[in-house]
Amino acid sequence: MKNIKNYEFFTNLADEFGFNVVGITPAQTTNFNQKGLDEFIQKKYHGSLTWIEEKKDLRKSPKNLWPEAKSAIVFGFNYGPQNNPLLELNENSNAYVAVYARRKDYHKVLKGRLKQIASKIVSELKAKVKVFVDTAPIMEKPLAHSAGIGWQGKHTNLVSRKYGSWLLLGVILIDKHLDYQSTHNDNCGTCSKCIKICPTDAIIEPYKLDARKCISYLTIEHKEQIPTEFRKAIGNRIFGCDDCLAICPWNNFAVTVNDIKLNEDNKINLISLKEWLSLDEKSFRKLTSGTTIKRTGYTRMMRNCLIAAGNSGDKALIKNVKKFIKSENTLLRGASIWSLRQLMTADEFAILKYKNIALEKESDVKKEWI
């Protein structure tokens, strides 16, 4: 039940600092969420994200992270795109970047705003608080569900009736009991579009994700070579994937983001594969400065671009790809060989192989030639 006075205080703060929605819930997660985390780790769905397992106990409850926490105030920021991202996947020579990454690093922008909100809460309520934006071991999506902001869809992401799948979340923990919102109902119904559209079948069943198959994981977090069985499915996606988010019918009611500090940046969004592949490490750092892409680094991004180039069918990219077979980095040599195999004729590739395979000393890279 909402206490109007308390709730209006927080909604006014949300409005003042550019958040679209806010909800309040006890600083705890359900047994269902905790068991889900255990299963996720037990079945190794987290892949190489070792920090999830290492901080599992902290993640299970905000109180484990901060024992004084009584309530969680969850803020949502709408980042809805102007156009349907799925349409961009048809342009194979373009490089697809996930919608959330086409702007300044939201972690920094939103955390700065939440800190300002936190200062006002401390002043008004004489409380202790802690601020989190997607970098601490805290389960934001279950908390947002409990706080009435939305529900976790079958793709495991948060869905809102008003903002669809396009919400970024931040949490302020507070050492006071507040008046709480009701848990949001699940409105997925019989819909399974997000499951069916996943290019790699990473949503193994409703509400369960195997991150090891997820293109977002493979292109952003995975530090090794991308497994062969997933390369074709990646298409032109060089950083993340929005398919399961974009297909959600609730996006039909979503609104477009309008926030000058977090609007899409065309210098990231409109770059072709050819332009990406032309970058050296210095120019990459300059281009991606202040974005979430920078964290993934030059090597992994070029690996992704090489895979996307191979999927493009654009022979004009052969020259850009070819230079990487001489790279000192094994990841880039391997990805470039695979890419050239896709772009060249069998005879062209055979000649290239003949000239280079004997020079390759690394067994994993040599396998790409065979």
N, C-alpha and C positions, 0 to 999 in steps of 0.2 A: 504494500500500500504506500503510495507516495505522500510524503509530508511536503505540501506545496511550497512552504517557505524554504525548507532545506533544498528541495529539488530545483526550485527557481534560482537559488543562489549559484548552484553548479551549472545550470543551463545558461545563465547569464555570463558566467565565466567562459564557458565553451564558445558562446557567440562572440564574446569580446576578442578571443584569441584565435578565431578562425576554425574551430572544430564544429562539425555538423551535428553531432549527437553525443550524448553522455548518459551513462547509466551507473547505478550504484548497487553493489552486492557485498555480502559478507566475504571476508578475505579467506576464502577456502574453496577448494574444488571438490567435486563429487567423487564417490568411490568408483563410479563408472569411468570418469576421466582418468583416475589414477590407475585403474586396471588396464585401460586402453594404452596408457604410457608404458606399463610393464610389458604388455604384449608386443608393442611396437619395437621395444628394445630386445626382448627375448627372441623375436623372429628376425632380428637383424635388419629390420626395415629402414633403420637410420643410416645404414651404409657406413661411410667413413666419418660421420658426424659424432666423433667420440665424446664431445662435450655433453651431448644429450644424455649418454649413459653415465658419464662421470658426475653430472649434477642432477641425476634423476631424483634423488630424495628432496633436494631443494625445490625442484620443479613441481613436485606433487602438490605442494600447498604454499601459498604466499607466507603463511605463518612459519614455515620452515626456513624461508629466506629472511624473514624479519619477524621474530616472535611477538613483537609489540603490535603488529598489524591487526586491526579489527575490521576494517572495511576496505574495499577496492573501488575506486572511482575510475571507470573506464571511459575513455574519450575516443571517438571515431572521427577520422578525417576522410572525406569523400575524394577519391582521385579518379572519378569516372571519366573515360576518354570521350573525345568528341565524336569519333567514328568507331565502327565495329572493328576491333583489331583482327578478327578472323579474315577480313578482306585483304589484309596486308600479306597474308601467307601465300597469295597467288602470284606475287611478284618475286620470282626466285632470285633475281640478281640484287634485290634489296636485302638489307640485313635487319632482321626482326629483333627488337629489344623490348623486353617486358614493359608494360605500361608504367608500372611503379618506378622503373629505373630511368625513365625519360625526363628526368627533372633533377633538381638538386637533391642531395642525399636527405631523404625524409627523416632519417634518424636524428640528424642534427637540428633540422628546422623544427620538428615537432617536439623534440626534447627541450629545446630552448623555450618554446611556448608553454610547455607543461611546467617548467621551472618557474616561469612567471606566475602561472596559475597557482602553483604550490605556495609561492610566497604570499599570495593573497589569502589562501586557505589558512596558512599558519597565523597570519595577522588577525583574521576574522574569527577563527575557531580556537585559537591558542592550542594548536595540535602539532604533533610530529608527523612528518610525511616523508615518503621516498618516491622517486620518479623513475619510471621504466619505459623504454621504447624499443621493444623487439631485440634487445641485446642481453637481457638478464634471463636466468632460468625461471621464467614465470609463464604460465599457460594463459595467454591473453584471450584466445578465442573462447575457451570454456567460460572464462570470467565475463566476457562480453555477452555470451549466451545467457548466463545467470543474471546479468544486469539488464536484460531486456532489450539489448541493442539489435540482436538478430539471433540466428541459429547456425550451428555448424552443418553445412550441407553435406551431401553424399561425397563431394570432393574433399571434404574435411576443412574447407575454408568457411569463413563467416559469410552469411547471406543476410541481407537486410531487405525488408519490404520496400523501403524508400530508396536505398542506394545500391541495391543488387549486391554483386560480389566485390564492389570497389570501395572497400574501407580499410584504411590504415589505422592501427590501434596504438594507444598509449595508456599507461596505467599509473595512477597515483595511489599508493597505499597510505592509509591514515590510521593513527592509533585511537580512533574514536568510533563508536557504533553510530551509524547513520540510519536514515530511513531508506529502505531498499525497494528496487523495482522487482516486478515479477519476471520469472524466467520466460523467455520467448518461446512460443510454440514452434515446432518443426513444420515448415510449410513446403517441404520438398514433394510430399505426396508420392505418386507413382512415377514421377519424372526420373529418368536416368540418363539424360542427355550428356551430363558431365562425364559419366562413366564411359559412354559409347564413343565420345569424341577424343578421348585421350590417345595420342599417337602411339604410346608405348605400353598401353594397358597398365599404367601405374596404379590406377584405382582398382585394386584387386577385388573388392566387393564394396557395397555401399558403406560409406563412412570409414573406410580403411585404405591407407595409402602405403605403397612400397616405394619409399623415396629413392631407392637404388635404380628404379626404372623411370623416375620422373625427369623430364627434360630440364626443369628448373634446377634440380639437384645436379644433373650431369653437366650442365653448362656453367654453373656458378660455383658449386661446392666441390665437385669431384676433381681431384688433382691429377689423376692418372689419365691414360688414354681412354677415350670414350669407347666402350665395348662395341664391337662391329655390328652386333644385332640391333643397336639403337641408332646407328649413324644415319641411315636413310630416313628414319622417322623424324629426325631433328629438322629436316627441311632447311629453311633459311633462318632458323632461330639461333641467334648467336649469344643471347643472354636471356635466359628464362623462357617461360611459356605461359600464355594466358588462355589457352583453349578451353579448359574446364571452367574458368571464370567467365569468359566471354559468351559461352553458349547458354549460360543460365537464363531461363525465361524471366526471372525477376529483374534482369537488367533492362527489360522493356520499360520499367518504371523509374529507372535510375536517372540522375541528373548529372550534367557535365561539371567537372571541377572548374572553379573560377577563383584562383588564389595566386596572386602575382608571384609569390615566392616559390610556389610549387606547381606552376603550370608547366606543360611539356616544353622541353627545350629542343628546338629543331636542329641544333648543332649535333645532337645525339641521334635523334629520331630519323633524320632524312639522309643519313650517310649510306652510300652503297657499299656492297661487299668489296668492290674494287678499291674504294677509298680506305676502308678499314685495313685491307691487306697491304696498302701502301704505307701504313704508319710504321715508324720505328718506335723504340721504347720511349724515347723522349717525347715525341709528338703524341703518343698514346696517353702518357701521363698528363700532358697539357690539355688534351681534348676531354679527358674524363675527370679532371680535377673538380672536386666538390660533388661528385656523383657516387652512387653505390657501385658503379661498374669498376671504379678504380681499385676497389678492394680485391676483386678477382684477379687483377693483374694482367700484364701484357701477354705472357705465355699462354695462359688458359684462354684468353679472348682470341688470340691468333689461332689456337687450336680449333676453337669453335668456328671461326671464320673460314678456316680451311675445309672443315667438314661441310659447312654451308655452301662453299664454292663448289665442292664436288657434287652437291645435290642440285646446283643451279642449272646444270646443262649448258652454261655459258662458256664457250670455248675462248672467249676474249679474256677470261680470267687465268688461262693456263700460264701466261707469262708471270702474273703476280704470284701464283701458287708455286711455280717452279723454283723460285729463289730460295724457298724454305727447305728444299731437299739438301741444301748445303748448310743448314742451320746447325749450330753447335748443340742445340737443344733436341734431345731425342723425341720429346713429345711432338714438336713441330715437324721434325723430319718424318715421323711416322704418319702424322695426319696429312702432310702434303703428298706423300706417296699414294695414300688411299684416294685423296682428292683427284690426283692426276689420272689414276686408273679409271675414275668415273668420267673424266672430261676428254681423255684422249681416245683415239682409235686403238684397237688391239695392237696393230703394227707399230704405231707411235710409242705406245707404252713399252712394248717389247724392246725397242731400240734404247729407250731411256733406261730400262732395267739392265740391259746388257752393259751399259756404260757405268752404272753406279752400284750394282748389287755387291760386287767384289770389294768395294771400298767401305761397305758398311760393317762395322764391328759389333754393334749392339744386336743381340738376337731378337729382341722384341721389334725393333725397327726392320730388321731383315725379313721378318715374317710378313711385313706389309708388302714386300716386293713379290713374295711367292704366291 
